[in-house]
């Protein structure tokens, strides 16, 4: 996300503060997070359609992932995790297959 933000004109330190890392930590560590709930349920084998269909509130990551990937592509920013998230959220790839795709990438500093 920081690479995309910088490509769009943001200052790198912005992503180290509460609006960046703080939000990511809250999203990843709290079962109150709708995005976390979606991820946990995907990990248990539920389909994205079943998960979204059962939720009363919106998990923003499901709705925004495709737009983030499109924006990154327009600006030449590689975002492999976001790309896989979007594929899962679109229902075109399973979470298991997306994890395999990410884990099979060549090792490099990112």
Buried (B, 14 or more C-beta within 10 A) or exposed (E): BBBBBBBEEBEEEEBEEEEBEEBEEEBEEEEEBBBBBBBEBBEEEBBBEEBBEEBEEEBEBBEBBBEBBEBBEEEEBEBEEBBBBBBBBEEEBBBEEBBEBEEEEEEEEE
